[in-house]
Amino acid sequence: MEAPPDNDVLWARALHFTHHDGSPALQGVSVGVREGEILAVSGPRGSGKTTLLRCLSGMVRPQDGEVWFNSVPVHTMGPLKRERLRRDRFGWIDPAPVLVPELNAWENAALPLMLRGTGRRRAKTAAMEWLDRLDVGGRAARRRPHELRQAERQRVCIARALAVAPAVLFADEPTAPLHRADRAHVLRTLTTAARSHGITVLLATSDARTAALADRTVALLDGRRVRTVHLPPVAETAVATGTPGTPGAEGRAACSLSA
C-alpha cells in the first residue's frame, strides 16, 4: 500500500466498483486532487461520475483500489469511521434537494453543525450567512421546504454543505434543478466560497459551461478516464471544442482511453 503524494489532499488509485446488477461503474480510475482545487468530473449520464464521488467521499467502499484523504486510508475504514469523516470533514450536494420537511430552511442548513455539537445560536449564524449569500435569507429562511420553490430548496442544500466549512465539498450535479439564470449565481457563489475558504471541490457535471469553471477537468466514459469526451449540448448554443481533458463540443464523438 503506497501513501499518496504530499500535495494531494484526496487521492485514489485503480478504483473498481460494480453495481448490484453486475454492470461496471468504475474500471480502474485513478485521480488526485490538490488542496483548494476545484476539479470537475465530466462525462455523459452513466459514465461513473456519481460513483466516483461516492467512493472518494467514503459513502461507499470500492471493491478494489485505494482512497486516501490527508494520507489517511479511507478504503480501510469501517462504516462508523467513514460516517464520522463525512460528518466532520466533508460536505455533499445532491442533484435534487433533500431536506427535513419538519424543519425550516435555516434549521435544515444548520442541522449538520448542530449534529457536530455546535450551539444553536452559532449554527444559525453560520447557516444564515450562506442562506443570505444564496438569496434564501430573510423570510424564506423561516419557511419549511414545502413552502419553497425547488430552486430555493436546492440553494438551502448548498448553504447546508457550505455552512460546515468542509475540507472537501462533493457536488453531484448541484445546479441540475435550477434554471439557467439561477445556475450562474449559484455556481459563482459556490466557486467564490471555495476559493476564499480554501475548500477543495469535486464537481460532477455533464454541463460543459459548469465544467469550464473548474481549475481542471477529469473526463469519464463507461467508468474509465478518457483523454477526450464530448458532453451533451448545453442550452441552444453549441460549445466550442476544448483541448484534451476539457469539455468538448455539441454532440458526441469517439473517446480515447487514458494510458
Disulfide bonds with the S-S distance in Angstrom:
none
